[in-house]
């Protein structure tokens, strides 16, 4: 990184990979009427995530949900779709928000994937997400530890971001 840029240098990326450091990456977004200098920082963020994933770094994807009135606490599905529209595969996005996120918190032995012996924390969505995570924005059912829980109104029928 340098003055005026949030881009991670190759040396920083190499050190992160060599040390096995977990990178918790907030999904950066460009908003309408965002100043050009901030757009450049967001684009550096996308490039950083790409560099880290391509180098084999351990990357967990997250949000800055709740930091401002416009950033609801339920924005993760929107942000995952947004990132998938900006050069990241569905597999990268979904792994970063599930298995990698669980492992980064020390919970990878029981959360983050569907497997025997793992907690049954699951979402049922209207459409498959293996090629397009937009289905995450249309939640039909939720299970926590194998028990179905009632849906909150905010979790149903989101608008898919562009």
Secondary structure, 3 states (H helix, E strand, C coil): CECCECCCCHHHHHHHHHHCCEEEEECCCCCCCCCHHHHHHHHHHHHHHHHHHHHCCEEEEECCCCCCCCCCCCCHHHHHHHHHCCCCCHHHHHHHHCHHHHHHCCCCCCCCCCCCCCCCCEEEECCCCCCCHHHHHCEEEEEECCEEECCCHHHCCCCCCC
